[in-house]
């Protein structure tokens, strides 16, 4: 699943084309892409989504964790997007041929750039677009990265702020870790604790901080928690600078380009640790896998 860096790269790529643009056309080619869209009836419909999207002007491009939303300037709604496992948002010229796995096509007219087509493609259909209500943030701070308004898409209210958010509550984060008798990696993956961290960057941050993924959260010292949080931020910033991480063709930016892959531990099982030379180990963890160095990250 795309994590914070990948979703932020997509947000930053969409912003110049969508912010200030008016949606002049919407075509839903697969209603499965609207699983998070709440229509007037209990079942989402392509007609409802299209009618509520066309004619609206986009005011901003915003992200919190792995959620994206594009507020409209005429009310308290936004175009919400979640990429799921394999979702892609691509920019194309008007009249562009359909992409493989294309689910929704939006045509926008920007006052400077003219007409642009924004496509939502999704091979595994776990992602979704929606017209989503905006609600006030509980702390009064900006709802997410990319907009100063204290508004958040309703479908992202349940997740915590991410560690790169200026309003991230470090005191709350430390308090949760101190109370959890769970593996630290399990806590890092909990989006209600800190959003945007997935399997790849959890492994990378834990390796950098020299902490075993199954070390109990409550047993970490205050100093170790501070070191871990510093490494989480450093890992995310590095991935942002590299345009995200790509292991296959599923994650690409808005131009269809893959990110780089300069990871230290994730996906490197059997290869030497870049710090001590010991073979990296891969073990099952929560229906996923954990990658770590058994020497640098000795379980205590």
N, C-alpha and C positions, 0 to 999 in steps of 0.2 A: 504494500500500500504506500502511495506517496506520503511522505512525512512533511514536517514544517518546511524544510528548504525547498523541496520540489513544488509544494503548493505556493510558496512565496514567489518562486521564479515564475510560475504561471500568472499569479496576480500582477506582478510587476510588468509582465509582458502584455497582459490584456489592458492595463490601465490607460496607456496612450491612445488606444483605439476605441475604448468604450466610454471613458469618462468624458462627459459633455456630449456624447452621441445620443441620438434618438433611435429607438428600435422601430424600424419601418416594415419589418416582416418577420414572421415566426412560423416555422414549420416543424411539427413534431412527427418524426418518422417512425418512432417506436415508443409507445406509451409507457414501456417499462422504465424509461428514463425519467418518469415523473413520480416515482414511488414516494418522494418526500413532499410532493405538491398537494396541498390541501385545497380541494375545490369546494364549490357550494354543496356538493353531495359528498357522501363518504368515499366515493371512488374518484380518483383523479382522472380528468379527461383532457385530451389534447386541445379540444375546443376552448375549454376554460383557460388553460395556460396561454394559448395563443392570443385570446381576446384580452387578457389582462396584461400581456407583455407589449403588444403592439401599441405604439404611440407614446410610450414612456421614455423619458430622458434619464440617462444614468448620471448620477451625481458623484459617485466615488467608486473605488475598487478596494474592498476591505477583506482582511483575513484575520481569523483567530484560530490558532492551532491548524487543523486540517480543513477548516470550513472557509468557504469564500462567499461573499455576498456583494451585490452591486446595488446600492440604494437608489431609488428613484427620487427625482426632485419635486414630485407633486403630491407627496403624502408620506405615509408611514409603512411602506412596503419596499421590498428589495427583490432582485433576482438572486436567489440562493443557489449555491453549487457545492456539491461534494463529489470528489473524484472517485471515491470508493477504492477498489483494487486496481482498476485499469483505465479509469476515466481520463480523457484528454480534452482540453479546450484549445482549439486551433484557430488561427486567423488566416483567412483566404481572400482572394479577390472575388468580386461579384461574378457569378456564373461559374464558379469553380465546380469541378466534378465532385460527386459525392465521395467522401472518404470511406474506407473500409470501416465497418461498425459504426457508421454515423447514426446518431439517434435524434438529435435536434439541430436545426439550423436557424440562426438568427441573422438577419440583415440589419445593419445599423448605418445611419448617416451621421458622420462627424463634421462639424463646421469647418475643420481645417483639412481633414484627410479624405473627405468624401465618403463613399459607400465602402463598407467592409463587411465581410461575412465572418461570423463567429460560429464555429461548429463544436458540438459536444459529441465526441465519439467514445464508445465504451465497449470493449470486447466482452467483458464478463458481466456487464449490466448491474453491477453493485453500486455504481454512482448514480447521481440524480440531480436534476434541476428543479426549482420550485419558485413560485411567487410566495415570498415569506414575509410575515409581519415583522416589523421592527419594534423592539421594546427597550425601555431605559435600562442602562447598566446599573447593577446593584451598588457599585462603588462610586458612581458619578464620573468615572474616567472614560476615555474614548473606548468605543466598543471593540476596536481591533486595529491592526496595523493598516494604515492607509486612509484613515478618516478620524478627525478630531471630535466628531459628534458622539455624545454618550449614548449611542444606540447600538444594539446588537441584534442580529437575526435571531428570531425566536428558537430556531432549531440548534443554535450554538450556545444558548443560555446555560445549558447544563455542564458545559466543559469549562475548565479553569483557563486562566490566561497562560500564555506560553512563556518560557524563561527569557525570551528576548523582548517581551512586552514591557514598556516602561512602568506600567502599573502592576507588574507581577508582584505578588505578595510573598516575599521571601520568609517572613515570620510564619505565615500560615503554612507554607511548604515545609519548613523545618518542624513545625508542630505536628503535622501529619506523619512525617517520617519517624518522629520520636514515638508515636503511638502505635505504629503498625508493626505487628509481629509477622510480617510477610517478607518474602524475598525482595530485596531492593529493586531488582529488575521488574518484578510484578508491579511495584508501586510506581516506578517510572513510566510504565505503560498505561497506567490509569489516567485517562484524560480528564478526570475530575480533580486530579492532584496537580498536574501540569500538562498542558495540551501540546500537541505537535511532535512529541517524542514517540517514535515507533521502534521496531525491533532493531533496525540497522544502527540508529544513532544511540540507542540505549547500550548496545554492545560496545560501540566505539567510545562512549563517555566512560563506561565502567572500566574498560581497558586503560584509558588515559589516567583515570583516578586510582588504578590498581586495586579495584574492589571486585570481589567475586560476585557474579550475578545472583547467587542464592544466599549471599550474606543477609542476615535479618536486618531489616530497615531500622528497627528500634535499637539495635545494638551498635549502630554507627555513632562514632563520636561527633561532636559538633564540628570539630575540625575536618573530619572526613566528609561530612555533609557539605561543608563549604567548598572543599576541594572538588567534590562531585558536581556541585552546581556550576562552579567555574568551568569544569571540563565539558559539561552539557552545553553551555553557551559557546565555548570555543569550537566544539564539534559542529554545532549548528551553523555558526558563522563561517567556518571553513567550507562546509557543504554549500552554503549560499554563494560564496565566492566562486565555487567550481560549477555552479549552475545545477546543483542537485546531483543525485546518484542514479545511474542507470545500469541495470543488469540485463535488460532485454528491451524490446521495442515498445513496451507498454508505457514507460514514462518518457515523455518528451516535452519540450517547452512549446510555446504557442506557434513557433515556426517549424515544429517537427524535429528539432534537434535534440539529441540525447545529452544528458549530463556526463560529467567525468566520474571516474571510479578510482579514488586514491585512498581506499580504506586501510586501516591498520590491522583489523581483526575480523570483521564480518566477512563471511564467504572465503576465508583463508584457511580453513581447516586443513591440518597436515603440513602447512607451510611454517617456516620459522618465525617466531615472534620477532618483530622489528626491534625489540628492546633487549631481549635476553637470548634469543635463538632457539628457545624451546618450541616444539611443534604446537600449533594452535589446535585446541580441542573444540569439537562441536557436540553439544548434547541437546536432547529434547527438552523443551520448556514451554508449557502452556500452549500446546498444539503448534508451537513454532520451534525454533532452534536458538540456542545461545552459543556464541563463539567467545572463547576466552583463553588466556594463557594460564596454564595450571601452576606456573611458578610465580609470575608477576602478580597474579590474582589468586593467590592461595586462599582456599576457604578456611576461615578461622572458626 
